Amino acid sequence: MFKKIFKNMSQENTENIEKETLQGENSTENQGIPQPELTVEEQLQEELAKEKDKFLRLFAEFENYKKRTAKERLDLFKTANQEVLQAMLPIVDDFDRALPEIAKNLGDENLTKGVTLIYDKLKSTLVSKGLEEVAIQTGDAFDADFAEAITLIPAPSEELKGKIVDVIEKGYKLGDKIIRFPKVVVGQ
């Protein structure tokens, strides 16, 4: 009797497992119901839309590349001669120091005019290449972004505290970029 009951129970379990398996297969088939197939025309339109999108993105990327390289090229041309101009700055400084001494110590007016003409020609050539002097004078407020403080001294007067007392070396910029900061003495 136990055998018969056990046999019936195992048959029922087997049938239940088979039913569950069949139901699971049917449910996965229902989940994977294919979408209604697109017509050939609709498929081609979908592909065309994808290709248009791809083309537009590529075109925009190329335009951005062109703009970026053009900007980089202009920046390069602006600062290409920076090293040469920086090498010329000590010569300009020497002229600035020498001209007053030449005019004072040499009695020859023609020699002084000749040296002044050479200096003016050198300076105009450098200016034509984009070199500009940084405008800083005695009495201006000190700004560390535009000048380099060599030393601090007691201010000769109250109004010169925190301001430029003396300009030791002129500063120069090429375009908007400062290539040599002016060296100054600041009052305390």
CYANA upper distance limits for C-alpha pairs under 8 A (distance plus 0.5 A):
  1 MET  CA      5 ILE  CA      6.83
  2 PHE  CA      6 PHE  CA      6.40
  3 LYS  CA      7 LYS  CA      6.42
  4 LYS  CA      8 ASN  CA      6.70
  5 ILE  CA      9 MET  CA      6.66
  6 PHE  CA     10 SER  CA      6.71
  7 LYS  CA     11 GLN  CA      6.74
  8 ASN  CA     12 GLU  CA      6.71
  9 MET  CA     13 ASN  CA      6.69
 10 SER  CA     14 THR  CA      6.61
 11 GLN  CA     15 GLU  CA      6.67
 12 GLU  CA     16 ASN  CA      6.58
 13 ASN  CA     17 ILE  CA      6.63
 14 THR  CA     18 GLU  CA      6.70
 15 GLU  CA     19 LYS  CA      6.64
 16 ASN  CA     20 GLU  CA      6.66
 17 ILE  CA     21 THR  CA      6.63
 18 GLU  CA     22 LEU  CA      6.68
 19 LYS  CA     23 GLN  CA      6.61
 20 GLU  CA     24 GLY  CA      6.58
 21 THR  CA     25 GLU  CA      6.75
 22 LEU  CA     26 ASN  CA      6.71
 23 GLN  CA     27 SER  CA      6.64
 24 GLY  CA     28 THR  CA      6.78
 25 GLU  CA     29 GLU  CA      6.69
 26 ASN  CA     30 ASN  CA      6.70
 27 SER  CA     31 GLN  CA      6.72
 28 THR  CA     32 GLY  CA      6.71
 29 GLU  CA     33 ILE  CA      6.92
 38 LEU  CA     42 GLU  CA      6.38
 38 LEU  CA     43 GLN  CA      6.62
 39 THR  CA     43 GLN  CA      6.73
 40 VAL  CA     44 LEU  CA      6.66
 41 GLU  CA     45 GLN  CA      6.71
 42 GLU  CA     46 GLU  CA      6.63
 43 GLN  CA     47 GLU  CA      6.73
 44 LEU  CA     48 LEU  CA      6.50
 45 GLN  CA     49 ALA  CA      6.63
 46 GLU  CA     50 LYS  CA      6.83
 47 GLU  CA     51 GLU  CA      6.68
 48 LEU  CA     52 LYS  CA      6.57
 49 ALA  CA     53 ASP  CA      6.68
 50 LYS  CA     54 LYS  CA      6.67
 51 GLU  CA     55 PHE  CA      6.51
 52 LYS  CA     56 LEU  CA      6.61
 53 ASP  CA     57 ARG  CA      6.72
 54 LYS  CA     58 LEU  CA      6.69
 55 PHE  CA     59 PHE  CA      6.52
 56 LEU  CA     60 ALA  CA      6.59
 57 ARG  CA     61 GLU  CA      6.64
 58 LEU  CA     62 PHE  CA      6.66
 59 PHE  CA     63 GLU  CA      6.71
 60 ALA  CA     64 ASN  CA      6.73
 61 GLU  CA     65 TYR  CA      6.71
 62 PHE  CA     66 LYS  CA      6.71
 63 GLU  CA     67 LYS  CA      6.78
 64 ASN  CA     68 ARG  CA      6.59
 65 TYR  CA     69 THR  CA      6.62
 66 LYS  CA     70 ALA  CA      6.55
 67 LYS  CA     71 LYS  CA      6.69
 68 ARG  CA     72 GLU  CA      6.67
 69 THR  CA     73 ARG  CA      6.48
 70 ALA  CA     74 LEU  CA      6.78
 71 LYS  CA     75 ASP  CA      6.73
 72 GLU  CA     76 LEU  CA      6.59
 73 ARG  CA     77 PHE  CA      6.71
 74 LEU  CA     78 LYS  CA      6.67
 75 ASP  CA     79 THR  CA      6.82
 76 LEU  CA     80 ALA  CA      5.93
 77 PHE  CA     81 ASN  CA      8.37
 78 LYS  CA    130 GLY  CA      8.30
 78 LYS  CA    174 LEU  CA      8.23
 78 LYS  CA    175 GLY  CA      7.64
 79 THR  CA    174 LEU  CA      7.59
 81 ASN  CA     85 LEU  CA      6.71
 82 GLN  CA     86 GLN  CA      6.55
 82 GLN  CA    174 LEU  CA      7.80
 82 GLN  CA    179 ILE  CA      8.12
 83 GLU  CA     87 ALA  CA      6.70
 84 VAL  CA     88 MET  CA      6.89
 85 LEU  CA     89 LEU  CA      6.97
 85 LEU  CA    126 LEU  CA      7.72
 85 LEU  CA    131 LEU  CA      8.10
 86 GLN  CA     90 PRO  CA      8.44
 86 GLN  CA    179 ILE  CA      7.68
 86 GLN  CA    180 ARG  CA      8.27
 88 MET  CA     92 VAL  CA      7.08
 89 LEU  CA     93 ASP  CA      6.71
 90 PRO  CA     94 ASP  CA      6.65
 91 ILE  CA     95 PHE  CA      6.82
 92 VAL  CA     96 ASP  CA      6.72
 92 VAL  CA    119 TYR  CA      8.16
 92 VAL  CA    122 LEU  CA      8.48
 92 VAL  CA    123 LYS  CA      8.00
 93 ASP  CA     97 ARG  CA      6.82
 93 ASP  CA    169 GLU  CA      8.29
 93 ASP  CA    170 LYS  CA      8.46
 94 ASP  CA     98 ALA  CA      6.44
 95 PHE  CA     99 LEU  CA      6.34
 95 PHE  CA    119 TYR  CA      7.14
 96 ASP  CA    100 PRO  CA      8.13
 97 ARG  CA    101 GLU  CA      7.76
 98 ALA  CA    102 ILE  CA      6.50
 99 LEU  CA    103 ALA  CA      6.69
 99 LEU  CA    112 THR  CA      8.14
 99 LEU  CA    115 VAL  CA      8.10
 99 LEU  CA    116 THR  CA      7.66
100 PRO  CA    104 LYS  CA      6.64
101 GLU  CA    105 ASN  CA      6.34
101 GLU  CA    106 LEU  CA      8.48
102 ILE  CA    106 LEU  CA      5.98
102 ILE  CA    112 THR  CA      6.92
103 ALA  CA    107 GLY  CA      7.86
103 ALA  CA    109 GLU  CA      8.15
103 ALA  CA    112 THR  CA      6.32
106 LEU  CA    112 THR  CA      8.20
108 ASP  CA    112 THR  CA      7.09
109 GLU  CA    113 LYS  CA      6.74
110 ASN  CA    114 GLY  CA      6.59
111 LEU  CA    115 VAL  CA      6.74
112 THR  CA    116 THR  CA      6.59
113 LYS  CA    117 LEU  CA      6.56
114 GLY  CA    118 ILE  CA      6.82
115 VAL  CA    119 TYR  CA      6.67
116 THR  CA    120 ASP  CA      6.56
117 LEU  CA    121 LYS  CA      6.59
118 ILE  CA    122 LEU  CA      6.68
119 TYR  CA    123 LYS  CA      6.63
120 ASP  CA    124 SER  CA      6.53
121 LYS  CA    125 THR  CA      6.62
122 LEU  CA    126 LEU  CA      6.81
123 LYS  CA    127 VAL  CA      6.65
124 SER  CA    128 SER  CA      6.59
125 THR  CA    129 LYS  CA      6.97
126 LEU  CA    130 GLY  CA      7.19
126 LEU  CA    131 LEU  CA      6.05
127 VAL  CA    131 LEU  CA      5.17
127 VAL  CA    132 GLU  CA      6.63
130 GLY  CA    174 LEU  CA      6.02
130 GLY  CA    175 GLY  CA      6.49
131 LEU  CA    172 TYR  CA      7.17
131 LEU  CA    173 LYS  CA      6.33
131 LEU  CA    174 LEU  CA      5.28
131 LEU  CA    175 GLY  CA      7.50
132 GLU  CA    172 TYR  CA      6.02
132 GLU  CA    173 LYS  CA      5.75
132 GLU  CA    174 LEU  CA      6.76
132 GLU  CA    175 GLY  CA      8.04
133 GLU  CA    170 LYS  CA      7.65
133 GLU  CA    171 GLY  CA      6.42
133 GLU  CA    172 TYR  CA      4.90
133 GLU  CA    173 LYS  CA      6.76
134 VAL  CA    170 LYS  CA      7.66
134 VAL  CA    171 GLY  CA      5.64
134 VAL  CA    172 TYR  CA      5.61
134 VAL  CA    173 LYS  CA      6.88
134 VAL  CA    178 ILE  CA      8.46
134 VAL  CA    181 PHE  CA      8.39
134 VAL  CA    182 PRO  CA      7.76
135 ALA  CA    171 GLY  CA      8.48
136 ILE  CA    140 ASP  CA      7.27
136 ILE  CA    167 VAL  CA      8.21
136 ILE  CA    182 PRO  CA      8.26
137 GLN  CA    164 ILE  CA      7.75
137 GLN  CA    166 ASP  CA      8.19
137 GLN  CA    167 VAL  CA      7.35
138 THR  CA    163 LYS  CA      8.27
138 THR  CA    164 ILE  CA      5.68
138 THR  CA    165 VAL  CA      5.79
138 THR  CA    166 ASP  CA      5.96
138 THR  CA    167 VAL  CA      7.16
139 GLY  CA    160 LEU  CA      6.75
139 GLY  CA    163 LYS  CA      6.18
139 GLY  CA    164 ILE  CA      5.70
139 GLY  CA    165 VAL  CA      6.67
140 ASP  CA    163 LYS  CA      6.14
140 ASP  CA    164 ILE  CA      6.08
141 ALA  CA    162 GLY  CA      7.04
141 ALA  CA    163 LYS  CA      4.86
141 ALA  CA    164 ILE  CA      6.68
142 PHE  CA    147 ALA  CA      7.73
142 PHE  CA    162 GLY  CA      6.84
142 PHE  CA    163 LYS  CA      5.54
142 PHE  CA    164 ILE  CA      6.23
142 PHE  CA    186 VAL  CA      7.59
143 ASP  CA    147 ALA  CA      6.66
144 ALA  CA    148 GLU  CA      6.66
144 ALA  CA    149 ALA  CA      8.04
146 PHE  CA    178 ILE  CA      8.49
146 PHE  CA    181 PHE  CA      6.92
146 PHE  CA    182 PRO  CA      7.91
147 ALA  CA    171 GLY  CA      8.26
147 ALA  CA    181 PHE  CA      5.75
147 ALA  CA    182 PRO  CA      5.50
147 ALA  CA    183 LYS  CA      6.66
147 ALA  CA    184 VAL  CA      7.37
148 GLU  CA    181 PHE  CA      6.52
148 GLU  CA    182 PRO  CA      6.44
148 GLU  CA    183 LYS  CA      5.39
148 GLU  CA    184 VAL  CA      6.62
149 ALA  CA    183 LYS  CA      6.37
149 ALA  CA    184 VAL  CA      5.49
149 ALA  CA    185 VAL  CA      6.25
149 ALA  CA    186 VAL  CA      6.96
150 ILE  CA    183 LYS  CA      6.54
150 ILE  CA    184 VAL  CA      6.22
150 ILE  CA    185 VAL  CA      6.21
150 ILE  CA    186 VAL  CA      8.41
151 THR  CA    184 VAL  CA      7.99
151 THR  CA    185 VAL  CA      5.76
151 THR  CA    186 VAL  CA      6.95
152 LEU  CA    185 VAL  CA      6.47
152 LEU  CA    186 VAL  CA      5.44
152 LEU  CA    187 GLY  CA      6.21
152 LEU  CA    188 GLN  CA      6.64
153 ILE  CA    185 VAL  CA      7.67
153 ILE  CA    186 VAL  CA      6.85
153 ILE  CA    187 GLY  CA      5.61
153 ILE  CA    188 GLN  CA      6.28
154 PRO  CA    161 LYS  CA      8.50
154 PRO  CA    187 GLY  CA      5.92
154 PRO  CA    188 GLN  CA      5.36
155 ALA  CA    160 LEU  CA      6.18
155 ALA  CA    161 LYS  CA      5.95
155 ALA  CA    165 VAL  CA      7.94
155 ALA  CA    186 VAL  CA      8.31
155 ALA  CA    187 GLY  CA      4.68
155 ALA  CA    188 GLN  CA      5.72
156 PRO  CA    160 LEU  CA      7.41
156 PRO  CA    187 GLY  CA      7.99
157 SER  CA    161 LYS  CA      7.72
159 GLU  CA    163 LYS  CA      8.41
160 LEU  CA    164 ILE  CA      7.47
160 LEU  CA    165 VAL  CA      7.19
160 LEU  CA    187 GLY  CA      6.39
160 LEU  CA    188 GLN  CA      8.41
161 LYS  CA    186 VAL  CA      8.24
161 LYS  CA    187 GLY  CA      5.40
161 LYS  CA    188 GLN  CA      5.55
162 GLY  CA    186 VAL  CA      6.76
162 GLY  CA    187 GLY  CA      5.88
162 GLY  CA    188 GLN  CA      6.27
163 LYS  CA    186 VAL  CA      6.13
163 LYS  CA    187 GLY  CA      6.25
164 ILE  CA    184 VAL  CA      7.00
164 ILE  CA    185 VAL  CA      6.38
164 ILE  CA    186 VAL  CA      5.11
164 ILE  CA    187 GLY  CA      6.86
165 VAL  CA    184 VAL  CA      7.97
165 VAL  CA    185 VAL  CA      6.02
165 VAL  CA    186 VAL  CA      5.86
165 VAL  CA    187 GLY  CA      6.30
166 ASP  CA    184 VAL  CA      6.22
166 ASP  CA    185 VAL  CA      5.63
166 ASP  CA    186 VAL  CA      7.74
167 VAL  CA    182 PRO  CA      7.70
167 VAL  CA    183 LYS  CA      6.65
167 VAL  CA    184 VAL  CA      4.96
167 VAL  CA    185 VAL  CA      6.92
168 ILE  CA    182 PRO  CA      8.03
168 ILE  CA    183 LYS  CA      5.89
168 ILE  CA    184 VAL  CA      5.85
168 ILE  CA    185 VAL  CA      7.69
169 GLU  CA    182 PRO  CA      6.00
169 GLU  CA    183 LYS  CA      5.50
169 GLU  CA    184 VAL  CA      7.55
170 LYS  CA    181 PHE  CA      7.95
170 LYS  CA    182 PRO  CA      5.20
170 LYS  CA    183 LYS  CA      7.21
171 GLY  CA    178 ILE  CA      8.19
171 GLY  CA    179 ILE  CA      8.28
171 GLY  CA    180 ARG  CA      5.61
171 GLY  CA    181 PHE  CA      5.06
171 GLY  CA    182 PRO  CA      4.25
171 GLY  CA    183 LYS  CA      7.73
172 TYR  CA    178 ILE  CA      6.51
172 TYR  CA    179 ILE  CA      6.45
172 TYR  CA    180 ARG  CA      5.75
172 TYR  CA    181 PHE  CA      7.11
172 TYR  CA    182 PRO  CA      7.88
173 LYS  CA    177 LYS  CA      5.91
173 LYS  CA    178 ILE  CA      4.43
173 LYS  CA    179 ILE  CA      5.62
173 LYS  CA    180 ARG  CA      7.20
174 LEU  CA    178 ILE  CA      6.69
174 LEU  CA    179 ILE  CA      6.93
